[in-house]
């Protein structure tokens, strides 16, 4: 008996078919480059948010929301005129040029508080757009059965990138400075376009566009609709409305924790470079935990227990953590809860959430999904940011906010269970019908 080849053994380890190994690795590397660049910039964003004033964070969240409102119709307008095959080239090219502009501006005015605020808002928009478009690409390239097997490994690329990014920012901030890190991030963003081209080429051979696959729109035509079709698609679909509600609750829980983190770091680490290092260390711990979970836990849960467990387990842990925070508030517990929340989001919630879009039409994968990932998410940020600030003004910040967070987390978990259950039932029907035969 011949010894299995290394690619075959690797495919088995990744729960991939032999012909899926190359695109799975391409997806992994795409997210690695994307997140390495972003997580080099994330500690800079956090320090600039503090430089702009912790008391002003709710204003920055609100401004980010309004920028999203303006950007999403432009995104939809572009998608109606550019074929999906080249759409990411335009989006990532635009953001790459923005990064180069910030490099020049920070060289001229490195200590400007207004430039710090502008960068904070810009990267909050950048993050959601580039990640949303990348997952739209994955949902377009792989069908729903492939997504259930491969998305955990592809998401692990984000965690590896998330490990490299904070490590690089912590090590290089003193050498390159913020503008140098931005330049490296722009180069990494450009590298993702090469990997995107390889994925779209394979789509027609063995992915969602292959002969015999479930029907899917071709990528060589622009998406139909108008600049507001993402919004209308969400409003007319109870399923998409459910995903939007899930994202709002996710944003609310995240924002409550984020504000407390920013306040405590500002108190303990007044120097900007020290803040960048602290945030970099936190990011490194989070990404290491997420990577281990993605490689050894996420895929097994998705296959054996279903998407519903992926979407419900983290909210339930957050509910318990918030109750603990209400009873015994403190920095150590808050930091632990923040780390658990972020590990859970990267390892379980995000892959599970993207699996919900895999069987949908192209308009839902790009326009509706982008509207949910950007406008809906930032609306949740803005509203919850003002709510947290109001609680702080009333002198009820920590305890009452923790109880409200526990309630939101409980609702978040219930909605995740219901959405995941629908996705699991749909996948079961496809298997019974023989829709996945031969893949």
C-alpha positions in Angstrom: 0.0 0.0 0.0 1.4 3.4 -1.0 2.0 6.1 1.6 -0.5 9.0 1.2 1.1 12.1 -0.2 1.8 15.2 2.0 -1.0 17.2 0.3 -3.5 14.4 0.8 -2.6 14.1 4.5 -2.8 17.9 4.8 -6.3 17.9 3.2 -7.5 15.2 5.6 -6.2 17.3 8.5 -8.1 20.4 7.3 -11.2 18.4 6.6 -10.9 19.4 2.9 -11.1 17.3 -0.3 -7.9 17.1 -2.2 -9.0 19.5 -4.9 -10.0 22.0 -2.2 -6.6 22.3 -0.6 -5.2 25.0 -2.8 -8.2 27.4 -2.5 -8.4 26.7 1.3 -4.8 27.7 1.7 -5.4 30.7 -0.6 -8.3 31.8 1.6 -6.2 31.2 4.8 -3.3 33.4 3.4 -5.7 36.1 2.2 -7.0 36.5 5.7 -3.5 36.3 7.2 -2.4 39.2 5.1 -5.5 41.2 5.7 -5.5 40.8 9.5 -1.8 41.1 9.9 -2.1 44.6 8.3 -5.2 45.5 10.3 -3.8 44.3 13.6 -0.6 46.3 13.0 -2.9 49.4 12.8 -5.4 48.4 15.6 -3.1 49.4 18.5 -2.4 52.7 16.8 -6.2 53.2 16.5 -6.7 52.5 20.2 -4.0 54.9 21.3 -5.4 57.6 19.0 -8.9 57.1 20.4 -7.4 57.8 23.8 -5.4 60.7 22.5 -8.7 62.2 21.1 -10.2 61.9 24.6 -11.9 58.9 26.2 -14.9 61.1 27.0 -15.2 61.7 23.2 -15.4 58.1 22.2 -19.2 58.1 21.8 -18.8 61.0 19.4 -16.2 59.1 17.4 -18.6 56.1 17.3 -21.4 58.3 16.1 -19.3 60.0 13.4 -18.2 56.5 12.2 -21.8 55.5 11.9 -22.6 58.6 9.7 -19.6 57.9 7.6 -20.9 54.4 7.1 -24.3 55.7 6.0 -22.5 57.7 3.3 -20.1 54.9 2.3 -22.6 52.0 1.9 -24.6 53.6 -1.0 -21.3 54.3 -2.8 -20.3 50.7 -2.2 -23.7 49.5 -3.6 -23.4 51.9 -6.6 -19.9 50.5 -7.4 -21.1 46.9 -7.1 -23.8 47.7 -9.7 -21.2 48.8 -12.2 -18.2 46.6 -11.6 -18.3 42.8 -12.1 -17.8 40.8 -8.9 -14.6 39.4 -10.5 -13.0 42.8 -10.2 -15.0 44.4 -7.4 -12.5 43.7 -4.6 -9.7 45.2 -6.7 -11.6 48.5 -6.7 -12.5 48.4 -2.9 -9.0 47.4 -1.7 -7.3 49.7 -4.1 -9.2 52.6 -2.7 -8.4 51.8 0.9 -4.7 51.2 0.0 -4.5 54.7 -1.4 -6.1 56.0 1.8 -3.4 54.4 3.8 -0.7 56.0 1.7 -2.3 59.3 2.2 -2.3 58.9 6.0 1.4 57.9 5.9 2.1 61.3 4.3 -0.2 63.2 6.7 1.3 61.7 9.9 4.8 62.5 8.6 3.7 66.2 8.4 1.6 66.4 11.6 2.3 63.4 13.9 0.7 64.9 17.0 -2.4 66.5 15.6 -5.5 65.5 17.6 -7.8 66.1 14.7 -5.7 63.8 12.5 -5.9 61.2 15.3 -9.7 61.4 15.3 -9.8 61.2 11.5 -7.6 58.1 11.5 -9.7 56.5 14.3 -12.9 57.0 12.3 -11.3 55.9 9.0 -9.9 52.7 10.3 -13.2 51.8 12.0 -14.8 52.1 8.6 -11.8 50.3 6.9 -11.9 47.4 9.2 -15.6 46.5 8.6 -15.5 47.1 4.9 -12.4 45.0 4.0 -13.3 42.1 6.3 -17.0 42.1 5.1 -15.9 42.1 1.5 -13.4 39.3 2.1 -16.1 37.1 3.7 -18.4 38.0 0.8 -15.7 36.6 -1.5 -15.5 33.4 0.5 -19.3 32.9 0.5 -19.2 33.5 -3.3 -16.3 31.1 -3.9 -17.4 28.1 -1.7 -20.9 26.5 -1.6 -22.7 26.0 1.8 -21.4 22.4 2.3 -17.8 23.5 1.6 -18.2 26.5 3.9 -19.2 24.4 6.8 -16.0 22.3 6.4 -13.5 25.0 5.4 -14.5 28.3 7.0 -13.0 27.5 10.4 -9.6 26.9 8.8 -9.9 29.9 6.6 -10.8 32.0 9.6 -7.6 30.6 11.3 -5.7 32.7 8.8 -7.2 35.8 10.4 -6.0 34.6 13.8 -2.4 33.9 12.5 -2.5 37.4 10.9 -3.8 38.7 14.2 -0.8 37.2 16.0 1.7 38.6 13.5 0.1 42.1 13.5 0.4 42.9 17.2 3.8 41.3 17.4 5.0 43.4 14.6 3.4 46.6 15.9 4.9 46.0 19.4 8.4 45.3 18.0 8.5 47.9 15.2 6.6 50.9 16.6 9.8 52.4 18.1 11.7 51.9 14.8 9.1 52.7 12.1 6.6 54.8 14.0 2.9 54.8 13.2 3.4 55.9 9.6 5.8 53.1 8.8 3.4 50.5 10.1 0.7 52.0 7.9 3.0 51.6 4.9 3.6 47.9 5.7 -0.2 47.4 6.1 -0.8 48.9 2.6 1.7 46.4 1.1 -0.1 43.5 2.8 -3.5 44.7 1.6 -2.1 44.7 -2.0 -0.9 41.1 -1.5 -4.5 40.0 -0.9 -5.5 40.9 -4.4 -3.2 38.2 -5.9 -4.9 35.6 -3.6 -8.3 36.8 -4.5 -7.6 36.2 -8.2 -6.6 32.6 -7.5 -9.8 32.0 -5.5 -12.1 33.4 -8.2 -10.3 31.4 -10.9 -10.8 28.1 -8.8 -14.5 29.0 -8.2 -15.4 27.9 -11.8 -13.4 24.6 -11.4 -14.3 23.2 -8.0 -16.2 25.9 -6.1 -19.7 27.4 -6.1 -19.5 28.0 -9.9 -18.4 24.5 -10.9 -20.5 22.3 -13.2 -23.2 20.5 -11.2 -23.0 22.8 -8.2 -26.2 24.5 -6.8 -27.2 27.4 -9.1 -25.1 30.5 -8.5 -24.8 33.8 -10.4 -21.8 34.2 -12.6 -19.1 36.7 -11.3 -18.5 38.4 -14.7 -21.6 40.7 -14.4 -22.2 43.6 -11.9 -24.8 43.0 -9.2 -28.3 44.2 -10.0 -30.1 46.9 -8.0 -29.7 50.4 -6.8 -27.5 52.1 -4.1 -30.1 51.2 -1.4 -30.8 47.6 -2.5 -28.8 46.2 0.5 -31.2 48.0 2.9 -34.3 46.8 1.0 -33.0 43.3 0.8 -32.6 43.2 4.6 -36.0 44.8 5.2 -37.9 42.2 3.1 -36.2 39.1 4.5 -37.0 37.9 8.1 -33.9 35.8 7.9 -31.6 38.8 7.1 -33.4 40.9 9.7 -32.6 38.2 12.2 -28.9 38.4 11.3 -29.1 42.2 11.6 -30.5 41.8 15.1 -27.8 39.4 16.0 -25.1 41.9 14.9 -26.7 44.7 16.9 -26.6 42.7 20.1 -23.0 41.6 19.3 -22.1 45.3 18.9 -23.8 46.3 22.1 -22.0 43.7 24.2 -18.7 44.7 22.5 -19.1 48.4 23.0 -20.0 48.1 26.8 -16.7 46.2 27.3 -14.7 48.4 25.0 -15.5 51.6 26.8 -14.5 50.2 30.1 -11.2 48.9 28.6 -10.4 52.3 27.1 -11.0 54.0 30.4 -8.9 51.7 32.5 -6.0 51.6 30.0 -6.0 55.4 29.9 -5.7 55.5 33.7 -2.9 53.0 33.9 -0.8 53.8 30.8 -0.7 57.5 29.9 2.1 57.2 27.3 1.0 56.5 23.7 3.8 54.0 22.9 3.0 52.1 26.2 -0.7 52.0 25.2 0.3 50.6 21.7 2.3 47.9 23.4 -0.5 47.0 25.9 -3.1 46.8 23.2 -0.6 44.7 21.1 -0.1 42.2 24.0 -3.9 41.9 24.5 -4.4 41.3 20.7 -1.6 38.7 20.7 -3.3 36.7 23.6 -6.6 36.9 21.9 -5.4 35.7 18.5 -3.4 32.9 20.0 -6.5 31.6 21.8 -8.6 32.1 18.7 -6.2 30.2 16.5 -6.1 27.2 18.8 -9.9 27.1 18.9 -10.2 27.4 15.2 -7.7 24.6 14.4 -8.9 22.1 17.0 -12.5 23.1 18.2 -14.5 25.1 15.7 -14.8 22.7 12.9 -15.7 19.8 15.1 -18.4 21.8 16.8 -19.8 22.9 13.4 -20.0 19.3 12.1 -21.1 17.5 15.3 -23.3 20.1 17.1 -24.2 22.5 14.3 -24.0 26.2 13.5 -26.5 27.0 16.3 -23.9 26.0 18.9 -21.3 28.2 17.3 -23.6 31.2 17.4 -25.0 30.6 21.0 -22.0 29.5 23.1 -20.2 32.8 23.3 -23.2 34.9 24.1 -24.1 32.6 27.0 -20.5 32.8 28.3 -20.8 36.6 28.1 -24.1 36.5 30.0 -22.4 34.6 32.9 -19.4 36.9 32.8 -21.5 40.1 33.0 -23.4 38.7 36.0 -20.0 38.1 37.6 -18.9 41.6 36.7 -22.0 43.1 38.3 -21.3 41.2 41.5 -17.6 41.7 41.7 -16.4 44.5 39.3 -12.7 44.8 38.7 -10.0 45.2 36.1 -8.9 41.5 36.1 -12.4 40.2 35.5 -13.1 42.8 32.8 -9.9 42.0 31.0 -10.6 38.3 31.1 -14.2 38.9 29.8 -12.9 41.0 27.0 -10.4 38.4 26.0 -13.0 35.6 26.1 -15.4 37.6 24.1 -12.9 38.4 21.3 -11.6 34.8 21.2 -15.1 33.5 20.9 -16.0 36.0 18.2 -13.1 35.1 16.0 -13.2 31.4 16.6 -17.0 30.7 16.8 -19.2 33.6 16.1 -17.6 35.0 12.9 -17.2 31.6 11.1 -20.7 30.6 12.2 -22.2 34.0 11.0 -20.5 33.7 7.6 -21.9 30.2 7.2 -25.4 31.8 7.3 -24.7 33.6 4.0 -23.2 30.8 2.0 -26.5 29.4 0.5 -27.9 32.9 -0.3 -27.9 34.8 -3.6 -25.1 37.1 -4.7 -27.0 40.3 -3.8 -27.5 39.1 -0.2 -23.8 37.9 0.0 -22.5 41.3 -1.1 -25.0 44.2 -0.7 -27.2 43.0 2.2 -24.3 41.5 4.0 -22.2 44.6 3.6 -25.1 46.8 4.9 -25.4 44.5 8.0 -21.6 44.3 8.6 -21.1 48.1 8.3 -24.2 50.3 8.9 -26.1 48.0 11.2 -22.9 47.1 13.2 -21.9 50.8 13.6 -25.4 51.8 14.4 -25.3 49.3 17.3 -22.0 50.8 18.3 -23.3 54.3 18.3 -26.5 53.7 20.2 -24.8 51.5 22.8 -21.9 54.0 23.1 -24.3 56.8 24.0 -26.2 54.4 26.4 -23.0 53.6 28.2 -22.0 57.2 28.4 -25.5 58.1 29.9 -25.1 55.3 32.5 -21.6 56.8 33.4 -23.1 60.3 33.7 -25.8 59.0 36.1 -23.1 57.3 38.2 -24.5 53.9 37.5 -21.8 52.8 35.0 -20.2 49.5 36.0 -22.9 47.6 37.9 -26.0 48.6 35.9 -24.1 48.4 32.6 -23.1 44.8 33.5 -26.7 43.8 34.2 -27.8 45.4 30.9 -25.0 43.6 29.1 -26.1 40.3 30.6 -29.6 40.8 29.3 -28.3 41.7 25.8 -26.0 38.7 25.8 -28.9 36.4 26.7 -31.0 37.8 23.8 -27.9 37.5 21.5 -27.5 33.8 22.4 -31.2 33.1 21.8 -31.2 34.7 18.4 -28.0 33.0 17.4 -29.5 29.6 18.3 -32.6 30.3 16.2 -30.5 31.4 13.2 -28.1 28.5 13.5 -30.9 26.0 13.8 -32.4 27.2 10.5 -29.0 26.9 8.8 -28.5 23.4 10.2 -32.0 22.3 9.0 -31.3 23.7 5.5 -28.0 21.9 5.3 -29.7 18.6 6.4 -32.3 19.0 3.7 -29.6 19.5 1.1 -27.9 16.3 2.2 -31.1 14.3 2.1 -31.8 15.6 -1.4 -28.3 14.5 -2.5 -27.3 18.1 -3.3 -23.8 17.5 -2.0 -23.0 14.3 -3.8 -19.7 14.3 -5.5 -18.3 17.4 -3.8 
